[in-house]
Each structure stands twice: as C-alpha cells, then as structure tokens.
Amino acid sequence: MGGNLIYISNRIYPDFLVEQMRNKDQFCIDLKNSTSVGHSSLQSLESIIPPAFIIKEHQLLLNSFKELVGAMEDLLRSIELNTSLMINAADLEMEISKFKKIERMVKTASMEVIKKVNGEVMKLNVINNSLIK
C-alpha cells in the first residue's frame, strides 16, 4: 500500500508544487494510471480480514482509500471537462487541497494501525517472557 501511495503522489503532486503549467494529456494519463493503482489498493484492502483488535482502524484506512480514489476520479473528470490544452496549478488548487486532506486521513489511519499492532506485539512479548521464566 505504501509503495502505491508513493506512486500516486509522484504522479499527482510534482509539478503543482512549483506552480508550473502542465501538459493536460500527460497529466490525464498519469491520473488514470494513478486511479488504477488506487483501485487495486482498494481491492486489496477490501479483501483483507483484519484481526479483531484493528477492525476500526482498518475501516478508517479503507475509507480513506475510497476517498482517495473518488478524489482522483473527480479530478480526472474536472480536467477532462477543461477545454484548454494546458492546466495550471492555481486552477486546480481546490482539487489538490482534497488530496492533502485525504493524505492526512491515510496517515492518521496508518499510524493507528501501527500503534495497535505494536501494542499487541508488546503484549505477546510480555506473555512469552513470563512463560519462559
């Protein structure tokens, strides 16, 4: 999942960070590829049956990926409706701000999963150590 998020991020953000104009056709290709990767990640998450102790956190992660895929589809529709050959970061500022919000959601959900898993590992270590003694 992490690698897929990096792939998506590298396709969506780079040129917008420096406020450059971008070729619309190439950006649409990158966005379509990113959306496909997002759908693949979403399908993987949906097929996972998480341990009971992280069901809530897994659902948060799943929901944030759904938001990500939906935002990419919305952005693609928005760009395809634009008749200009080039796109400008300023024109897409609102769309990009959605991604930043979703990025925070994914990060929060991921950190919650990590905290819970670490907690369970610590519990198992304590149990194993007491059994060894």
Sine and cosine of phi, psi and omega as CSV:
sin_phi,cos_phi,sin_psi,cos_psi,sin_omega,cos_omega
0.00,0.00,-0.68,0.74,-0.02,-1.00
-0.87,0.49,-0.69,0.72,0.03,-1.00
-0.89,0.46,-0.62,0.78,0.03,-1.00
-0.92,0.40,-0.63,0.78,0.04,-1.00
-0.90,0.43,-0.63,0.78,0.04,-1.00
-0.90,0.43,-0.69,0.72,0.04,-1.00
-0.84,0.55,-0.76,0.65,-0.02,-1.00
-0.88,0.48,-0.73,0.68,-0.02,-1.00
-0.86,0.50,-0.68,0.73,0.00,-1.00
-0.91,0.41,-0.42,0.91,0.01,-1.00
-1.00,0.08,-0.48,0.88,-0.12,-0.99
-1.00,-0.08,-0.71,0.70,-0.17,-0.99
-1.00,0.07,-0.56,0.83,-0.31,-0.95
-0.75,0.66,-0.84,0.54,-0.09,-1.00
-0.94,0.34,-0.42,0.91,-0.02,-1.00
-0.96,0.29,-0.39,0.92,-0.01,-1.00
-0.92,0.39,-0.45,0.89,-0.01,-1.00
-0.95,-0.31,0.21,0.98,0.07,-1.00
0.84,0.54,0.56,0.83,0.02,-1.00
-1.00,0.03,0.37,-0.93,0.16,-0.99
-0.95,0.31,0.43,-0.90,-0.03,-1.00
-0.67,-0.74,0.58,-0.82,0.04,-1.00
-0.91,0.41,0.85,-0.52,-0.08,-1.00
-0.88,0.48,-0.71,0.71,-0.04,-1.00
-0.88,0.47,-0.70,0.71,-0.01,-1.00
-0.92,0.40,-0.65,0.76,0.01,-1.00
-0.90,0.44,-0.62,0.78,0.04,-1.00
-0.89,0.45,-0.65,0.76,0.05,-1.00
-0.89,0.46,-0.74,0.67,0.02,-1.00
-0.87,0.49,-0.66,0.75,-0.03,-1.00
-0.94,0.35,-0.62,0.78,0.06,-1.00
-0.90,0.44,-0.68,0.73,0.04,-1.00
-0.89,0.45,-0.67,0.74,0.02,-1.00
-0.90,0.44,-0.64,0.77,0.02,-1.00
-0.90,0.44,-0.64,0.76,0.04,-1.00
-0.89,0.45,-0.68,0.73,0.04,-1.00
-0.90,0.44,-0.65,0.76,0.04,-1.00
-0.88,0.47,-0.68,0.73,0.05,-1.00
-0.88,0.47,-0.65,0.76,0.02,-1.00
-0.88,0.47,-0.70,0.72,0.04,-1.00
-0.89,0.45,-0.66,0.75,0.01,-1.00
-0.88,0.47,-0.70,0.72,0.03,-1.00
-0.88,0.48,-0.64,0.77,0.04,-1.00
-0.88,0.47,-0.73,0.68,0.01,-1.00
-0.88,0.47,-0.62,0.78,-0.01,-1.00
-0.93,0.37,-0.45,0.90,-0.04,-1.00
-1.00,0.08,-0.20,0.98,-0.03,-1.00
-0.98,0.18,0.70,-0.71,0.16,-0.99
-0.97,-0.26,0.98,-0.22,-0.10,-1.00
-0.97,0.26,0.39,-0.92,0.12,-0.99
-0.87,0.49,0.46,-0.89,-0.09,-1.00
-0.83,0.56,-0.56,0.83,-0.08,-1.00
-0.95,0.30,-0.20,0.98,0.03,-1.00
-0.82,-0.57,0.39,0.92,-0.01,-1.00
-0.87,0.50,-0.72,0.69,-0.01,-1.00
-0.87,0.49,-0.72,0.69,-0.03,-1.00
-0.92,0.39,-0.61,0.79,0.06,-1.00
-0.88,0.47,-0.66,0.75,0.01,-1.00
-0.90,0.44,-0.63,0.78,0.06,-1.00
-0.88,0.47,-0.68,0.73,0.02,-1.00
-0.91,0.42,-0.69,0.72,0.04,-1.00
-0.87,0.50,-0.72,0.69,0.01,-1.00
-0.89,0.46,-0.63,0.78,0.00,-1.00
-0.93,0.37,-0.59,0.81,0.08,-1.00
-0.92,0.39,-0.61,0.79,0.06,-1.00
-0.88,0.48,-0.68,0.74,0.05,-1.00
-0.88,0.48,-0.68,0.74,0.00,-1.00
-0.88,0.48,-0.75,0.66,-0.01,-1.00
-0.89,0.45,-0.68,0.74,0.03,-1.00
-0.89,0.46,-0.65,0.76,0.01,-1.00
-0.92,0.40,-0.63,0.78,0.04,-1.00
-0.91,0.41,-0.64,0.77,0.03,-1.00
-0.91,0.42,-0.66,0.75,0.05,-1.00
-0.89,0.46,-0.70,0.72,0.00,-1.00
-0.89,0.46,-0.68,0.73,0.01,-1.00
-0.88,0.47,-0.70,0.71,0.04,-1.00
-0.87,0.49,-0.68,0.73,-0.01,-1.00
-0.88,0.48,-0.69,0.72,-0.01,-1.00
-0.93,0.36,-0.66,0.75,-0.02,-1.00
-0.91,0.41,-0.45,0.89,0.05,-1.00
-0.97,0.22,-0.35,0.94,0.02,-1.00
-0.96,0.28,0.80,-0.60,-0.07,-1.00
-1.00,0.08,-0.16,0.99,0.00,-1.00
-0.93,0.36,0.47,-0.88,0.05,-1.00
-0.99,0.16,-0.37,0.93,-0.01,-1.00
-0.86,-0.50,0.43,-0.90,0.08,-1.00
-0.85,-0.53,0.45,-0.89,-0.04,-1.00
-0.86,-0.51,0.60,-0.80,-0.02,-1.00
-0.85,0.53,-0.62,0.78,-0.02,-1.00
-0.88,0.47,-0.56,0.83,0.01,-1.00
-0.93,0.36,-0.38,0.92,-0.07,-1.00
-0.93,-0.37,0.24,0.97,-0.08,-1.00
-0.82,0.57,-0.68,0.73,-0.01,-1.00
-0.91,0.42,-0.67,0.74,0.00,-1.00
-0.89,0.45,-0.69,0.73,-0.01,-1.00
-0.91,0.41,-0.56,0.83,0.02,-1.00
-0.90,0.44,-0.49,0.87,0.09,-1.00
-0.88,0.47,-0.66,0.75,-0.01,-1.00
-0.91,0.41,-0.60,0.80,0.01,-1.00
-0.92,0.40,-0.61,0.79,0.06,-1.00
-0.91,0.42,-0.70,0.71,0.00,-1.00
-0.91,0.42,-0.61,0.79,0.04,-1.00
-0.84,0.54,-0.68,0.73,0.05,-1.00
-0.90,0.43,-0.62,0.78,0.02,-1.00
-0.89,0.45,-0.71,0.71,0.00,-1.00
-0.90,0.44,-0.69,0.73,0.00,-1.00
-0.89,0.46,-0.71,0.71,0.01,-1.00
-0.88,0.47,-0.73,0.68,-0.01,-1.00
-0.89,0.46,-0.67,0.74,0.00,-1.00
-0.89,0.45,-0.68,0.73,0.00,-1.00
-0.91,0.42,-0.59,0.81,0.04,-1.00
-0.91,0.42,-0.65,0.76,0.05,-1.00
-0.88,0.47,-0.72,0.70,-0.02,-1.00
-0.88,0.48,-0.70,0.71,0.01,-1.00
-0.86,0.51,-0.72,0.69,-0.03,-1.00
-0.91,0.42,-0.69,0.72,0.00,-1.00
-0.90,0.44,-0.70,0.72,0.05,-1.00
-0.86,0.51,-0.66,0.75,0.03,-1.00
-0.87,0.49,-0.68,0.74,0.02,-1.00
-0.92,0.38,-0.63,0.78,0.04,-1.00
-0.90,0.44,-0.67,0.74,0.03,-1.00
-0.88,0.48,-0.67,0.74,0.03,-1.00
-0.87,0.49,-0.70,0.71,0.00,-1.00
-0.90,0.44,-0.63,0.78,0.04,-1.00
-0.89,0.46,-0.67,0.74,0.02,-1.00
-0.89,0.46,-0.71,0.70,0.01,-1.00
-0.88,0.47,-0.73,0.68,-0.01,-1.00
-0.88,0.47,-0.67,0.75,0.01,-1.00
-0.90,0.45,-0.61,0.79,0.01,-1.00
-0.95,0.30,-0.50,0.87,0.04,-1.00
-0.96,0.29,-0.56,0.83,-0.01,-1.00
-0.94,0.35,-0.57,0.82,-0.02,-1.00
-0.95,0.30,0.00,0.00,0.00,0.00
